[in-house]
Structures are given as C-alpha cells and as structure tokens.
Amino acid sequence: MDRRPLEQRITDIITAEKLQAGEAFPSASVLATRFGVSRPTVTKALDKMESAGVLASGGQGKVRTVRAVPIREERS
C-alpha cells in the first residue's frame, strides 16, 4: 500500500505515462476511481498541484493539462 501523499502519487502518473507539457490530465472522477478516494479529496490534491505549477487549470468543466513535467529526484 502506497502511503505517500495523494498529490505525489498523482504526480507519478505524469512520469509513468510519459505525459508532456500541454497534454490533457485525467479527470478528478477518473483519478478518484483509480486511487479509491473521493472526488473532493482528489480535487484538493489537484489544486495543490496547480498551485505548485505542475498542472494548469482548465477552468470549470474544462480539462486540466500538464504544465510542467516533474524532475525525478535521484536518491543516493
């Protein structure tokens, strides 16, 4: 079981699925199902990711897009 914060696990989708800046990001509904959490919980995580500059908001009813591809931090 992955115990990391939800926004970190959602951010992993960008690298795992090799999404590029400008590409559409999965909806809150899709992510809620994928991670087994409620939509409001996913929305909070997505809002944090927007604040961090990782995602760009599409606005009400619009698709969020990837704004920045996170850099994988190498742990040594």
C-alpha positions as CSV (number, residue, x, y, z in Angstrom):
1,M,0.0,0.0,0.0
2,D,1.4,3.4,-1.0
3,R,1.4,5.7,2.0
4,R,2.7,8.8,0.2
5,P,0.5,11.9,-0.1
6,L,-2.1,11.7,-2.8
7,E,-0.6,14.5,-4.8
8,Q,2.7,12.7,-5.0
9,R,1.0,9.5,-6.3
10,I,-1.0,11.6,-8.8
11,T,2.2,13.4,-9.9
12,D,3.7,9.9,-10.6
13,I,1.1,9.5,-13.4
14,I,2.9,12.2,-15.4
15,T,6.2,10.4,-15.4
16,A,4.7,6.9,-15.5
17,E,2.5,7.7,-18.5
18,K,5.2,10.0,-20.1
19,L,2.8,12.9,-20.3
20,Q,4.2,16.0,-21.8
21,A,3.5,19.7,-21.0
22,G,0.2,20.7,-22.6
23,E,-1.2,17.2,-22.6
24,A,-4.6,16.5,-21.0
25,F,-4.5,15.2,-17.5
26,P,-7.1,12.6,-16.2
27,S,-10.2,14.0,-14.6
28,A,-10.9,14.0,-10.9
29,S,-13.5,11.3,-11.4
30,V,-11.1,9.0,-13.2
31,L,-8.4,9.6,-10.5
32,A,-10.9,9.1,-7.6
33,T,-11.7,5.7,-9.0
34,R,-8.1,4.8,-9.7
35,F,-6.9,5.7,-6.2
36,G,-10.0,4.6,-4.4
37,V,-10.7,8.0,-2.8
38,S,-13.5,10.6,-3.0
39,R,-13.6,13.3,-5.7
40,P,-13.2,16.1,-3.2
41,T,-10.0,14.5,-1.9
42,V,-8.6,14.3,-5.5
43,T,-9.7,17.8,-6.2
44,K,-7.7,19.1,-3.2
45,A,-4.7,17.3,-4.4
46,L,-5.1,18.6,-7.9
47,D,-5.5,22.1,-6.6
48,K,-2.2,21.7,-4.7
49,M,-0.6,20.5,-7.9
50,E,-1.9,23.6,-9.7
51,S,-0.5,25.9,-7.0
52,A,2.9,24.1,-7.4
53,G,2.8,24.8,-11.1
54,V,2.6,21.1,-12.2
55,L,-0.9,21.3,-13.7
56,A,-2.7,24.1,-15.5
57,S,-6.4,24.5,-14.6
58,G,-8.8,24.3,-17.5
59,G,-11.4,26.1,-15.5
60,Q,-15.0,25.0,-14.8
61,G,-15.8,21.9,-16.9
62,K,-12.5,22.1,-18.8
63,V,-9.7,19.6,-18.9
64,R,-6.7,20.2,-16.7
65,T,-3.4,20.0,-18.6
66,V,0.2,19.2,-17.6
67,R,2.1,22.4,-17.1
68,A,5.5,21.0,-16.1
69,V,6.9,17.6,-16.1
70,P,8.3,16.8,-12.7
71,I,12.0,16.0,-12.4
72,R,12.7,12.7,-10.9
73,E,14.9,13.2,-7.8
74,E,17.6,10.6,-7.7
75,R,18.0,9.3,-4.1
76,S,21.6,8.3,-3.4
